Amino acid sequence: MDDNKININKKYIPLDKSWIIRMGVLDIVNGYNDIQTFLSKQENLGDDLLALKKVAEEWKSRTIIDVGESGTLYRFLKFASRKLGLNKRFITQGTLTKRDINDDPKIINLTQTKLLKLDQGTSQWASAAVLLGDNERIENAPFKLKLTYEVIDHWKAQRKRNLSWEPHYDETILSQMETYLKILNKEEVKFVPKQAEDFCFAYILAT
C-alpha cells in the first residue's frame, strides 16, 4: 500500500460510469433489478447514468429504448438486442445521432479482435461481446476492454455468492485529485497516465 496516498472522501469522487454501465447491462440482460435499486438511491447522476437508469426501468416492457447520448450504452444494448433476438429499436439524442456507428447485424458473430477494428477502433463492440458471453481474453487488450474483463469476473463472482456487484468510483479522477493535492502540499509528484482521459493532466505535468 502507498504510504503517501492521500485519503479523499469518496463523496467528492463521481461514480465510475464505465464500470456502472457494464454492471447495469449485465443486470438488464440477465434479469436482475440491482442496477435500478442502486441508481434510484444516487444523487447528481450524469447524463449517461441517467440514461442507464431509464433503460433499466423500461427494458422489459418497451421495444423502443432511449439511450440518450451514450454511445457506450447504445452499442452494448444494440449488440445485446441482436444477440438475444429481441428486436429492440433505439432512440439516440444529441451528438450521438450524428455519429457514424456500424449497423451491420452480422458483427455479433465477429471475434473481439475484428470488433476492435470497427468504428475507428473503439473497444465498445468487443466489450459488448464479452458482456454477452464471449469468453475470449485478448492479451494486451485496450484499457476499457480490460475493464470489461474485470467487470465480468466481479459480477459472476458476486452472483455465485448470491450477492450484488460492488460500485466503483472514478479512479482516473481520484488519481488526478490525489496528484493535485500533493502539488498543493509541495510533495514530490510522480503521475503515471493510464488511459486517454489522463492525457491533458499528464501533458500539464510533462509526464
N, CA, C and O of each residue as an XYZ file, in Angstrom:
828
protein
N       0.841     -1.208      0.000
C       0.000      0.000      0.000
C       0.868      1.246      0.000
O       1.905      1.268      0.663
N       0.473      2.276     -0.722
C       1.226      3.518     -0.829
C       1.081      4.324      0.453
O      -0.014      4.790      0.771
N       2.192      4.495      1.207
C       2.145      5.240      2.464
C       1.865      6.711      2.253
O       1.409      7.390      3.172
N       2.131      7.220      1.048
C       1.921      8.636      0.761
C       0.554      8.917      0.149
O       0.269     10.041     -0.264
N      -0.277      7.903      0.093
C      -1.593      8.056     -0.524
C      -2.447      8.998      0.316
O      -2.516      8.858      1.537
N      -3.082      9.938     -0.326
C      -3.932     10.911      0.344
C      -5.343     10.361      0.446
O      -5.901      9.875     -0.539
N      -5.921     10.439      1.641
C      -7.287      9.979      1.834
C      -8.269     11.056      1.401
O      -8.258     12.175      1.915
N      -9.118     10.696      0.445
C     -10.112     11.632     -0.080
C     -11.501     11.038      0.116
O     -11.747      9.883     -0.234
N     -12.388     11.818      0.666
C     -13.763     11.354      0.873
C     -14.396     11.022     -0.475
O     -14.426     11.860     -1.375
N     -14.910      9.776     -0.612
C     -15.442      9.313     -1.885
C     -16.671     10.109     -2.353
O     -17.043     10.049     -3.525
N     -17.291     10.847     -1.437
C     -18.459     11.631     -1.853
C     -18.073     12.737     -2.829
O     -18.923     13.292     -3.526
N     -16.779     13.046     -2.869
C     -16.297     14.069     -3.801
C     -15.863     13.466     -5.142
O     -15.489     14.196     -6.059
N     -15.912     12.148     -5.253
C     -15.488     11.457     -6.465
C     -16.723     10.868     -7.156
O     -17.494     10.150     -6.520
N     -16.922     11.157     -8.436
C     -18.084     10.586     -9.138
C     -17.947      9.085     -9.324
O     -16.847      8.534     -9.268
N     -19.072      8.439     -9.543
C     -19.061      7.012     -9.846
C     -18.301      6.755    -11.140
O     -18.291      7.596    -12.039
N     -17.674      5.607    -11.227
C     -17.019      5.197    -12.460
C     -18.114      4.738    -13.423
O     -18.603      3.613    -13.329
N     -18.490      5.613    -14.341
C     -19.636      5.300    -15.204
C     -19.362      4.106    -16.119
O     -20.290      3.376    -16.466
N     -18.107      3.896    -16.514
C     -17.782      2.749    -17.359
C     -18.072      1.446    -16.619
O     -18.637      0.512    -17.187
N     -17.680      1.393    -15.350
C     -17.922      0.225    -14.512
C     -19.423      0.026    -14.292
O     -19.939     -1.082    -14.444
N     -20.118      1.109    -13.934
C     -21.550      1.038    -13.616
C     -22.373      0.653    -14.850
O     -23.286     -0.166    -14.748
N     -22.065      1.230    -16.000
C     -22.810      0.891    -17.222
C     -22.649     -0.591    -17.547
O     -23.618     -1.254    -17.918
N     -21.452     -1.104    -17.413
C     -21.219     -2.521    -17.706
C     -21.974     -3.415    -16.718
O     -22.574     -4.413    -17.118
N     -21.945     -3.062    -15.435
C     -22.708     -3.822    -14.450
C     -24.204     -3.733    -14.757
O     -24.937     -4.716    -14.644
N     -24.638     -2.536    -15.147
C     -26.042     -2.340    -15.463
C     -26.512     -3.182    -16.629
O     -27.589     -3.776    -16.584
N     -25.701     -3.233    -17.674
C     -26.062     -4.044    -18.841
C     -26.123     -5.523    -18.463
O     -27.030     -6.235    -18.894
N     -25.173     -5.983    -17.668
C     -25.208     -7.372    -17.211
C     -26.487     -7.665    -16.425
O     -27.119     -8.703    -16.619
N     -26.857     -6.748    -15.547
C     -28.104     -6.916    -14.790
C     -29.309     -6.945    -15.715
O     -30.183     -7.801    -15.579
N     -29.355     -6.020    -16.646
C     -30.502     -5.889    -17.549
C     -30.700     -7.148    -18.385
O     -31.811     -7.674    -18.457
N     -29.633     -7.637    -19.016
C     -29.789     -8.779    -19.924
C     -29.937    -10.100    -19.176
O     -30.353    -11.102    -19.757
N     -29.592    -10.103    -17.873
C     -29.719    -11.329    -17.093
C     -30.893    -11.296    -16.116
O     -31.059    -12.204    -15.301
N     -31.707    -10.240    -16.207
C     -32.936    -10.195    -15.426
C     -32.803     -9.794    -13.974
O     -33.660    -10.140    -13.161
N     -31.736     -9.063    -13.623
C     -31.571     -8.564    -12.252
C     -32.023     -7.103    -12.159
O     -31.904     -6.349    -13.125
N     -32.537     -6.713    -11.002
C     -33.015     -5.342    -10.794
C     -32.076     -4.506     -9.931
O     -32.416     -3.383     -9.561
N     -30.909     -5.034     -9.609
C     -29.990     -4.337     -8.707
C     -29.581     -2.960     -9.238
O     -29.430     -2.014     -8.465
N     -29.404     -2.854    -10.553
C     -28.990     -1.572    -11.115
C     -30.051     -0.503    -10.900
O     -29.716      0.657    -10.660
N     -31.324     -0.875    -10.982
C     -32.394      0.074    -10.743
C     -32.379      0.538     -9.291
O     -32.492      1.730     -9.005
N     -32.239     -0.416     -8.383
C     -32.205     -0.090     -6.954
C     -31.033      0.818     -6.628
O     -31.174      1.792     -5.889
N     -29.868      0.488     -7.191
C     -28.667      1.276     -6.916
C     -28.801      2.701     -7.441
O     -28.563      3.657     -6.703
N     -29.177      2.851     -8.701
C     -29.237      4.185     -9.310
C     -30.334      5.047     -8.700
O     -30.210      6.271     -8.663
N     -31.400      4.424     -8.225
C     -32.502      5.192     -7.624
C     -32.074      5.871     -6.321
O     -32.725      6.811     -5.865
N     -30.981      5.393     -5.726
C     -30.500      5.952     -4.462
C     -29.395      6.985     -4.661
O     -28.928      7.590     -3.696
N     -28.974      7.190     -5.912
C     -27.856      8.090     -6.187
C     -28.337      9.512     -6.493
O     -29.414      9.716     -7.053
N     -27.521     10.469     -6.116
C     -27.798     11.872     -6.421
C     -26.802     12.370     -7.465
O     -25.700     11.837     -7.602
N     -27.208     13.389     -8.187
C     -26.324     14.048     -9.155
C     -25.726     13.095    -10.185
O     -24.529     13.143    -10.468
N     -26.570     12.230    -10.741
C     -26.109     11.330    -11.792
C     -25.836     12.089    -13.078
O     -26.560     13.027    -13.413
N     -24.803     11.693    -13.797
C     -24.520     12.278    -15.100
C     -25.502     11.770    -16.133
O     -26.294     10.870    -15.856
N     -25.453     12.344    -17.325
C     -26.420     12.002    -18.381
C     -26.393     10.523    -18.759
O     -27.441      9.913    -18.973
N     -25.199      9.953    -18.840
C     -25.093      8.546    -19.254
C     -25.742      7.607    -18.239
O     -26.413      6.646    -18.613
N     -25.538      7.893    -16.956
C     -26.129      7.035    -15.924
C     -27.622      7.291    -15.774
O     -28.372      6.390    -15.398
N     -28.054      8.499    -16.062
C     -29.497      8.764    -16.084
C     -30.152      7.977    -17.218
O     -31.248      7.440    -17.062
N     -29.465      7.916    -18.360
C     -29.976      7.129    -19.486
C     -30.027      5.654    -19.111
O     -30.992      4.963    -19.438
N     -28.998      5.171    -18.427
C     -28.967      3.772    -17.983
C     -30.120      3.489    -17.025
O     -30.767      2.447    -17.118
N     -30.373      4.406    -16.114
C     -31.462      4.253    -15.149
C     -32.804      4.099    -15.873
O     -33.615      3.243    -15.521
N     -33.021      4.935    -16.880
C     -34.271      4.877    -17.637
C     -34.376      3.573    -18.424
O     -35.439      2.954    -18.470
N     -33.275      3.161    -19.040
C     -33.268      1.910    -19.804
C     -33.582      0.728    -18.891
O     -34.373     -0.145    -19.249
N     -32.958      0.700    -17.708
C     -33.179     -0.402    -16.772
C     -34.647     -0.514    -16.377
O     -35.163     -1.612    -16.170
N     -35.304      0.618    -16.276
C     -36.712      0.633    -15.891
C     -37.633      0.183    -17.028
O     -38.722     -0.337    -16.787
N     -37.179      0.392    -18.274
C     -38.073      0.161    -19.416
C     -37.705     -1.034    -20.295
O     -38.460     -1.385    -21.203
N     -36.567     -1.657    -20.041
C     -36.063     -2.695    -20.937
C     -37.061     -3.833    -21.156
O     -37.259     -4.265    -22.292
N     -37.683     -4.317    -20.102
C     -38.587     -5.454    -20.216
C     -39.907     -5.095    -20.887
O     -40.503     -5.923    -21.576
N     -40.360     -3.867    -20.687
C     -41.714     -3.509    -21.119
C     -41.788     -2.776    -22.453
O     -42.871     -2.650    -23.024
N     -40.668     -2.295    -22.955
C     -40.699     -1.493    -24.178
C     -39.818     -2.086    -25.275
O     -38.798     -2.718    -25.002
N     -40.231     -1.870    -26.499
C     -39.410     -2.297    -27.642
C     -38.590     -1.137    -28.190
O     -37.597     -1.350    -28.886
N     -39.003      0.085    -27.880
C     -38.242      1.262    -28.300
C     -37.527      1.821    -27.074
O     -38.162      2.217    -26.097
N     -36.207      1.847    -27.139
C     -35.379      2.205    -25.992
C     -34.592      3.494    -26.273
O     -33.904      3.605    -27.288
N     -34.705      4.454    -25.367
C     -33.986      5.719    -25.493
C     -32.665      5.615    -24.733
O     -32.659      5.489    -23.508
N     -31.544      5.668    -25.460
C     -30.225      5.557    -24.823
C     -29.571      6.921    -24.633
O     -28.403      7.001    -24.254
N     -30.312      7.984    -24.892
C     -29.758      9.313    -24.715
C     -28.596      9.583    -25.652
O     -28.677      9.329    -26.853
N     -27.506     10.105    -25.085
C     -26.334     10.461    -25.889
C     -25.164      9.518    -25.619
O     -24.022      9.818    -25.968
N     -25.453      8.387    -25.003
C     -24.398      7.453    -24.610
C     -24.086      6.444    -25.714
O     -24.869      5.529    -25.968
N     -22.947      6.618    -26.360
C     -22.519      5.676    -27.383
C     -22.226      4.310    -26.796
O     -22.479      3.286    -27.432
N     -21.688      4.291    -25.574
C     -21.400      3.028    -24.904
C     -22.678      2.227    -24.698
O     -22.749      1.050    -25.051
N     -23.672      2.870    -24.130
C     -24.946      2.198    -23.864
C     -25.610      1.757    -25.161
O     -26.185      0.671    -25.230
N     -25.533      2.589    -26.177
C     -26.139      2.269    -27.467
C     -25.513      1.019    -28.079
O     -26.224      0.106    -28.499
N     -24.184      0.978    -28.127
C     -23.522     -0.184    -28.726
C     -23.770     -1.450    -27.900
O     -24.064     -2.510    -28.452
N     -23.649     -1.333    -26.586
C     -23.853     -2.509    -25.739
C     -25.249     -3.096    -25.917
O     -25.406     -4.304    -26.092
N     -26.255     -2.238    -25.871
C     -27.640     -2.721    -25.909
C     -28.073     -3.142    -27.309
O     -28.887     -4.051    -27.467
N     -27.527     -2.479    -28.319
C     -27.836     -2.887    -29.689
C     -27.258     -4.275    -29.954
O     -27.909     -5.124    -30.562
N     -26.041     -4.491    -29.494
C     -25.407     -5.798    -29.627
C     -26.221     -6.847    -28.862
O     -26.464     -7.942    -29.369
N     -26.635     -6.507    -27.652
C     -27.416     -7.432    -26.822
C     -28.744     -7.776    -27.474
O     -29.150     -8.938    -27.498
N     -29.415     -6.766    -28.000
C     -30.720     -6.991    -28.637
C     -30.592     -7.957    -29.804
O     -31.420     -8.852    -29.971
N     -29.564     -7.776    -30.601
C     -29.369     -8.650    -31.762
C     -28.908    -10.041    -31.341
O     -29.362    -11.042    -31.896
N     -28.020    -10.106    -30.374
C     -27.510    -11.396    -29.916
C     -28.621    -12.234    -29.291
O     -28.643    -13.457    -29.429
N     -29.546    -11.560    -28.600
C     -30.627    -12.262    -27.905
C     -31.907    -12.350    -28.730
O     -32.905    -12.916    -28.284
N     -31.870    -11.781    -29.946
C     -33.035    -11.833    -30.821
C     -34.236    -11.071    -30.294
O     -35.371    -11.529    -30.424
N     -33.992     -9.902    -29.694
C     -35.070     -9.145    -29.051
C     -35.705     -8.086    -29.961
O     -36.800     -7.600    -29.682
N     -35.019     -7.737    -31.037
C     -35.552     -6.765    -31.999
C     -35.924     -5.423    -31.367
O     -36.938     -4.824    -31.724
N     -35.113     -4.964    -30.442
C     -35.330     -3.641    -29.857
C     -34.932     -2.568    -30.873
O     -34.045     -2.774    -31.702
N     -35.602     -1.432    -30.789
C     -35.214     -0.262    -31.581
C     -34.750      0.824    -30.629
O     -35.221      0.920    -29.496
N     -33.812      1.648    -31.107
C     -33.161      2.587    -30.204
C     -33.301      4.038    -30.661
O     -33.163      4.356    -31.842
N     -33.577      4.900    -29.695
C     -33.628      6.341    -29.917
C     -32.333      6.933    -29.381
O     -31.941      6.644    -28.250
N     -31.665      7.758    -30.181
C     -30.442      8.427    -29.745
C     -30.675      9.923    -29.656
O     -31.566     10.466    -30.310
N     -29.871     10.579    -28.848
C     -30.022     12.015    -28.631
C     -28.710     12.749    -28.906
O     -27.641     12.139    -28.949
N     -28.808     14.063    -29.092
C     -27.629     14.917    -29.197
C     -26.655     14.507    -30.283
O     -27.053     14.141    -31.389
N     -25.375     14.572    -29.954
C     -24.326     14.277    -30.941
C     -24.329     12.812    -31.378
O     -23.806     12.480    -32.442
N     -24.911     11.945    -30.566
C     -24.930     10.519    -30.911
C     -25.706     10.268    -32.197
O     -25.411      9.318    -32.922
N     -26.684     11.100    -32.484
C     -27.486     10.919    -33.701
C     -26.651     11.134    -34.957
O     -27.008     10.646    -36.029
N     -25.534     11.865    -34.832
C     -24.714     12.203    -35.992
C     -23.472     11.322    -36.127
O     -22.741     11.420    -37.112
N     -23.241     10.478    -35.154
C     -22.039      9.638    -35.196
C     -22.216      8.479    -36.171
O     -23.304      7.922    -36.317
N     -21.125      8.139    -36.825
C     -21.134      7.034    -37.785
C     -20.874      5.737    -37.027
O     -19.731      5.418    -36.698
N     -21.946      4.993    -36.752
C     -21.851      3.766    -35.964
C     -22.270      2.569    -36.812
O     -23.296      2.601    -37.492
N     -21.466      1.524    -36.760
C     -21.724      0.325    -37.563
C     -23.130     -0.220    -37.306
O     -23.558     -0.349    -36.158
N     -23.836     -0.537    -38.386
C     -25.208     -1.021    -38.257
C     -25.399     -2.398    -38.880
O     -26.524     -2.788    -39.192
N     -24.313     -3.130    -39.061
C     -24.384     -4.460    -39.660
C     -24.706     -5.490    -38.574
O     -23.899     -5.675    -37.663
N     -25.855     -6.165    -38.638
C     -26.217     -7.145    -37.598
C     -25.281     -8.342    -37.528
O     -25.258     -9.053    -36.524
N     -24.506     -8.572    -38.587
C     -23.618     -9.732    -38.621
C     -22.414     -9.589    -37.690
O     -21.705    -10.565    -37.442
N     -22.178     -8.384    -37.174
C     -20.993     -8.197    -36.321
C     -21.101     -8.977    -35.017
O     -20.092     -9.168    -34.338
N     -22.293     -9.429    -34.649
C     -22.429    -10.200    -33.407
C     -21.694    -11.538    -33.497
O     -21.511    -12.218    -32.487
N     -21.277    -11.911    -34.705
C     -20.561    -13.172    -34.894
C     -19.049    -12.990    -35.035
O     -18.319    -13.967    -35.204
N     -18.582    -11.752    -34.965
C     -17.157    -11.481    -35.134
C     -16.375    -11.740    -33.850
O     -16.931    -11.711    -32.753
N     -15.085    -11.993    -34.004
C     -14.205    -12.133    -32.849
C     -13.950    -10.751    -32.247
O     -14.185     -9.730    -32.891
N     -13.474    -10.734    -31.027
C     -13.156     -9.454    -30.390
C     -12.089     -8.690    -31.177
O     -12.157     -7.466    -31.298
N     -11.117     -9.408    -31.705
C     -10.053     -8.758    -32.476
C     -10.623     -8.016    -33.679
O     -10.192     -6.903    -33.981
N     -11.584     -8.621    -34.363
C     -12.205     -7.974    -35.515
C     -13.142     -6.845    -35.085
O     -13.244     -5.825    -35.767
N     -13.817     -7.027    -33.970
C     -14.705     -5.986    -33.460
C     -13.932     -4.723    -33.078
O     -14.453     -3.612    -33.174
N     -12.696     -4.907    -32.650
C     -11.859     -3.763    -32.265
C     -11.486     -2.881    -33.453
O     -11.008     -1.762    -33.266
N     -11.698     -3.366    -34.655
C     -11.365     -2.590    -35.851
C     -12.538     -1.726    -36.333
O     -12.380     -0.906    -37.238
N     -13.706     -1.916    -35.727
C     -14.894     -1.176    -36.159
C     -14.965      0.208    -35.517
O     -14.383      0.451    -34.461
N     -15.691      1.105    -36.179
C     -15.971      2.445    -35.626
C     -14.712      3.134    -35.104
O     -14.672      3.598    -33.964
N     -13.704      3.194    -35.937
C     -12.449      3.887    -35.643
C     -11.730      3.309    -34.431
O     -11.038      4.024    -33.706
N     -11.899      2.017    -34.221
C     -11.106      1.342    -33.204
C     -11.648      1.385    -31.784
O     -10.918      1.079    -30.841
N     -12.917      1.758    -31.608
C     -13.476      1.729    -30.256
C     -13.497      0.297    -29.730
O     -13.650     -0.653    -30.498
N     -13.341      0.152    -28.423
C     -13.389     -1.183    -27.815
C     -14.806     -1.554    -27.375
O     -15.010     -2.617    -26.788
N     -15.785     -0.688    -27.653
C     -17.137     -0.916    -27.146
C     -17.816     -2.140    -27.745
O     -18.522     -2.854    -27.033
N     -17.624     -2.399    -29.028
C     -18.243     -3.581    -29.627
C     -17.644     -4.855    -29.034
O     -18.370     -5.805    -28.742
N     -16.336     -4.876    -28.858
C     -15.682     -6.039    -28.264
C     -16.152     -6.229    -26.820
O     -16.378     -7.355    -26.376
N     -16.296     -5.129    -26.101
C     -16.802     -5.205    -24.728
C     -18.225     -5.743    -24.704
O     -18.591     -6.521    -23.823
N     -19.020     -5.324    -25.676
C     -20.397     -5.823    -25.767
C     -20.412     -7.336    -25.937
O     -21.223     -8.029    -25.324
N     -19.508     -7.845    -26.776
C     -19.428     -9.288    -26.992
C     -19.092    -10.013    -25.693
O     -19.654    -11.068    -25.401
N     -18.181     -9.445    -24.923
C     -17.795    -10.044    -23.642
C     -18.974    -10.056    -22.675
O     -19.217    -11.054    -21.998
N     -19.700     -8.954    -22.612
C     -20.867     -8.867    -21.727
C     -21.951     -9.867    -22.120
O     -22.756    -10.287    -21.288
N     -21.959    -10.240    -23.401
C     -22.956    -11.201    -23.886
C     -22.403    -12.629    -23.949
O     -22.969    -13.486    -24.628
N     -21.307    -12.881    -23.247
C     -20.877    -14.257    -23.078
C     -19.624    -14.712    -23.797
O     -19.240    -15.874    -23.668
N     -18.964    -13.826    -24.559
C     -17.728    -14.214    -25.245
C     -16.618    -14.419    -24.204
O     -16.280    -13.492    -23.468
N     -16.063    -15.613    -24.144
C     -15.067    -15.948    -23.129
C     -13.624    -15.688    -23.555
O     -12.693    -15.947    -22.793
N     -13.440    -15.175    -24.773
C     -12.077    -14.873    -25.230
C     -11.473    -13.774    -24.360
O     -12.171    -12.853    -23.936
N     -10.176    -13.879    -24.100
C      -9.463    -12.838    -23.366
C      -8.217    -12.458    -24.168
O      -7.272    -13.240    -24.272
N      -8.230    -11.269    -24.723
C      -7.136    -10.806    -25.571
C      -5.973    -10.321    -24.710
O      -6.159     -9.531    -23.784
N      -4.795    -10.794    -25.022
C      -3.609    -10.327    -24.315
C      -3.319     -8.886    -24.733
O      -3.441     -8.540    -25.908
N      -2.943     -8.063    -23.784
C      -2.682     -6.635    -24.029
C      -3.917     -5.932    -24.604
O      -3.803     -5.120    -25.522
N      -5.080     -6.247    -24.064
C      -6.336     -5.632    -24.519
C      -6.343     -4.145    -24.194
O      -5.685     -3.724    -23.242
N      -7.081     -3.330    -24.971
C      -7.228     -1.910    -24.652
C      -7.783     -1.726    -23.239
O      -8.417     -2.628    -22.691
N      -7.543     -0.573    -22.667
C      -7.895     -0.287    -21.269
C      -9.349     -0.617    -20.946
O      -9.619     -1.302    -19.959
N     -10.292     -0.136    -21.766
C     -11.707     -0.329    -21.463
C     -12.158     -1.773    -21.693
O     -13.098     -2.234    -21.044
N     -11.510     -2.483    -22.595
C     -11.837     -3.895    -22.788
C     -11.324     -4.704    -21.602
O     -11.980     -5.637    -21.141
N     -10.148     -4.334    -21.118
C      -9.599     -4.994    -19.929
C     -10.527     -4.746    -18.734
O     -10.748     -5.632    -17.908
N     -11.058     -3.539    -18.661
C     -12.032     -3.219    -17.603
C     -13.248     -4.134    -17.703
O     -13.764     -4.595    -16.684
N     -13.708     -4.399    -18.925
C     -14.867     -5.273    -19.126
C     -14.580     -6.684    -18.623
O     -15.455     -7.324    -18.038
N     -13.366     -7.171    -18.845
C     -12.978     -8.476    -18.311
C     -13.092     -8.476    -16.776
O     -13.587     -9.432    -16.179
N     -12.627     -7.388    -16.156
C     -12.682     -7.278    -14.704
C     -14.133     -7.230    -14.219
O     -14.479     -7.825    -13.198
N     -14.966     -6.519    -14.960
C     -16.382     -6.421    -14.614
C     -17.038     -7.797    -14.619
O     -17.745     -8.164    -13.680
N     -16.798     -8.547    -15.679
C     -17.383     -9.889    -15.802
C     -16.960    -10.776    -14.638
O     -17.790    -11.451    -14.031
N     -15.672    -10.772    -14.332
C     -15.159    -11.607    -13.243
C     -15.809    -11.231    -11.918
O     -16.208    -12.102    -11.145
N     -15.914     -9.931    -11.660
C     -16.506     -9.460    -10.400
C     -17.993     -9.796    -10.338
O     -18.477    -10.298     -9.324
N     -18.714     -9.520    -11.421
C     -20.164     -9.745    -11.455
C     -20.486    -11.220    -11.239
O     -21.374    -11.557    -10.455
N     -19.762    -12.100    -11.935
C     -20.014    -13.538    -11.803
C     -19.664    -14.039    -10.404
O     -20.388    -14.854     -9.833
N     -18.553    -13.549     -9.856
C     -18.141    -13.983     -8.517
C     -19.175    -13.576     -7.473
O     -19.488    -14.347     -6.566
N     -19.702    -12.363     -7.605
C     -20.709    -11.889     -6.660
C     -22.009    -12.685     -6.800
O     -22.610    -13.075     -5.800
N     -22.435    -12.920     -8.024
C     -23.682    -13.665     -8.250
C     -23.557    -15.101     -7.736
O     -24.521    -15.674     -7.228
N     -22.371    -15.670     -7.873
C     -22.158    -17.030     -7.394
C     -22.350    -17.114     -5.887
O     -22.723    -18.158     -5.352
N     -22.088    -15.996     -5.206
C     -22.253    -15.928     -3.743
C     -23.609    -15.333     -3.357
O     -23.852    -15.012     -2.194
N     -24.494    -15.191     -4.366
C     -25.827    -14.593     -4.154
C     -25.739    -13.163     -3.628
O     -26.552    -12.732     -2.810
N     -24.739    -12.443     -4.114
C     -24.546    -11.048     -3.739
C     -24.631    -10.165     -4.970
O     -24.454    -10.625     -6.098
N     -24.904     -8.891     -4.736
C     -24.891     -7.930     -5.834
C     -23.458     -7.431     -6.047
O     -22.597     -7.593     -5.183
N     -23.222     -6.831     -7.197
C     -21.919     -6.258     -7.510
C     -21.635     -5.017     -6.647
O     -22.544     -4.400     -6.092
N     -20.364     -4.683     -6.557
C     -19.944     -3.507     -5.799
C     -19.657     -2.351     -6.760
O     -19.030     -2.557     -7.799
N     -20.104     -1.144     -6.428
C     -19.823      0.003     -7.293
C     -18.356      0.419     -7.207
O     -17.693      0.189     -6.196
N     -17.867      1.024     -8.265
C     -16.533      1.616     -8.269
C     -16.666      3.114     -8.490
O     -17.605      3.585     -9.132
N     -15.712      3.847     -7.946
C     -15.663      5.282     -8.177
C     -14.600      5.576     -9.226
O     -13.748      4.734     -9.510
N     -14.653      6.758     -9.793
C     -13.794      7.093    -10.923
C     -12.334      7.187    -10.483
O     -11.908      8.197     -9.922
N     -11.575      6.123    -10.743
C     -10.175      6.068    -10.331
C      -9.316      7.082    -11.079
O      -8.297      7.537    -10.559
N      -9.722      7.438    -12.295
C      -8.961      8.427    -13.065
C      -9.015      9.786    -12.378
O      -7.986     10.433    -12.185
N     -10.221     10.214    -12.011
C     -10.381     11.497    -11.320
C      -9.743     11.439     -9.933
O      -9.121     12.404     -9.487
N      -9.903     10.299     -9.254
C      -9.311     10.148     -7.921
C      -7.792     10.297     -7.982
O      -7.199     10.994     -7.159
N      -7.170      9.646     -8.951
C      -5.722      9.722     -9.094
C      -5.262     11.143     -9.409
O      -4.263     11.620     -8.871
N      -6.010     11.812    -10.292
C      -5.663     13.192    -10.634
C      -5.828     14.118     -9.434
O      -5.018     15.020     -9.225
N      -6.886     13.892     -8.640
C      -7.120     14.720     -7.456
C      -6.019     14.514     -6.417
O      -5.548     15.472     -5.804
N      -5.617     13.267     -6.226
C      -4.536     12.976     -5.281
C      -3.245     13.672     -5.708
O      -2.519     14.228     -4.884
N      -2.978     13.627     -7.011
C      -1.770     14.271     -7.534
C      -1.828     15.781     -7.338
O      -0.839     16.404     -6.953
N      -2.991     16.361     -7.606
C      -3.156     17.815     -7.457
C      -2.957     18.244     -6.004
O      -2.315     19.259     -5.734
N      -3.508     17.468     -5.072
C      -3.354     17.791     -3.652
C      -1.900     17.685     -3.214
O      -1.445     18.456     -2.371
N      -1.167     16.723     -3.790
C       0.253     16.606     -3.474
C       1.022     17.830     -3.970
O       1.946     18.309     -3.311
N       0.624     18.330     -5.148
C       1.254     19.544     -5.671
C       1.010     20.718     -4.729
O       1.918     21.492     -4.429
N      -0.241     20.834     -4.269
C      -0.583     21.923     -3.332
C       0.196     21.806     -2.033
O       0.551     22.809     -1.413
N       0.458     20.559     -1.627
C       1.214     20.331     -0.392
C       2.723     20.340     -0.615
O       3.502     20.072      0.300
N       3.123     20.658     -1.864
C       4.534     20.745     -2.231
C       5.264     19.407     -2.016
O       6.427     19.365     -1.614
N       4.533     18.320     -2.299
C       5.120     16.986     -2.205
C       5.646     16.560     -3.568
O       5.281     17.122     -4.601
N       6.503     15.564     -3.544
C       7.032     15.022     -4.801
C       5.898     14.335     -5.565
O       5.128     13.566     -4.990
N       5.806     14.620     -6.860
C       4.721     14.086     -7.675
C       5.279     13.203     -8.780
O       6.201     13.586     -9.500
N       4.697     12.008     -8.900
C       5.039     11.104     -9.996
C       3.734     10.560    -10.555
O       3.241      9.520    -10.120
N       3.184     11.276    -11.521
C       1.892     10.903    -12.090
C       2.099      9.995    -13.300
O       2.817     10.341    -14.238
N       1.453      8.819    -13.264
C       1.573      7.852    -14.356
C       0.247      7.787    -15.113
O      -0.732      7.258    -14.587
N       0.196      8.318    -16.345
C      -1.045      8.248    -17.123
C      -1.380      6.813    -17.496
O      -0.506      6.049    -17.905
N      -2.655      6.450    -17.354
C      -3.067      5.075    -17.620
C      -3.997      4.945    -18.821
O      -4.120      3.859    -19.387
N      -4.657      6.038    -19.221
C      -5.585      5.964    -20.336
C      -5.740      7.342    -20.965
O      -5.143      8.313    -20.501
N      -6.545      7.425    -22.024
C      -6.668      8.668    -22.799
C      -7.118      9.846    -21.947
O      -6.682     10.976    -22.166
N      -8.007      9.580    -20.955
C      -8.521     10.657    -20.119
C      -7.447     11.302    -19.246
O      -7.672     12.362    -18.662
N      -6.279     10.661    -19.159
C      -5.175     11.207    -18.377
C      -4.278     12.140    -19.195
O      -3.378     12.772    -18.642
N      -4.517     12.230    -20.501
C      -3.571     12.930    -21.380
C      -3.373     14.392    -20.981
O      -2.238     14.833    -20.798
N      -4.456     15.140    -20.846
C      -4.333     16.583    -20.548
C      -3.610     16.827    -19.236
O      -2.747     17.699    -19.141
N      -3.969     16.052    -18.229
C      -3.350     16.201    -16.912
C      -1.861     15.869    -16.988
O      -1.023     16.586    -16.442
N      -1.546     14.764    -17.678
C      -0.150     14.356    -17.811
C       0.644     15.380    -18.641
O       1.817     15.631    -18.368
N      -0.001     15.958    -19.643
C       0.671     16.942    -20.506
C       1.049     18.172    -19.701
O       2.144     18.709    -19.865
N       0.156     18.623    -18.833
C       0.437     19.786    -17.990
C       1.629     19.519    -17.074
O       2.455     20.397    -16.825
N       1.694     18.281    -16.582
C       2.793     17.912    -15.680
C       4.040     17.466    -16.436
O       5.087     17.212    -15.841
N       3.904     17.375    -17.786
C       5.015     16.962    -18.636
C       5.543     15.593    -18.241
O       6.752     15.362    -18.196
N       4.583     14.664    -17.949
C       4.999     13.301    -17.581
C       4.844     12.376    -18.780
O       5.140     11.185    -18.683
